[in-house]
């Protein structure tokens, strides 16, 4: 599965790569070179980052679902115990 980004994100990423090259490399790069680098990063490194994000999301969901009964469990048939408790408080 190819990782695709929006045109706006691509434009911003190309600008960021060009700025990085200007500030950290001996030679600045143009739009074409930055675009080619971006394509390489998306194809080569994008899946690593994407897979990690999926793993992290899956881990978090598994933990949340595992504690679903602890978070959402309600005691059953509690009407009468609550009434009895209220009656005891009001009779004091």
Secondary structure, 3 states (H helix, E strand, C coil): CCCCCCHHHHHHHHHHHHHHHHHHCCCCCCHHHHHHHHHHHHHHCHHHHHHHHHHHHHHHHHHHHHCHHHHHCCCCCCHHHHHHHHHHHHHC
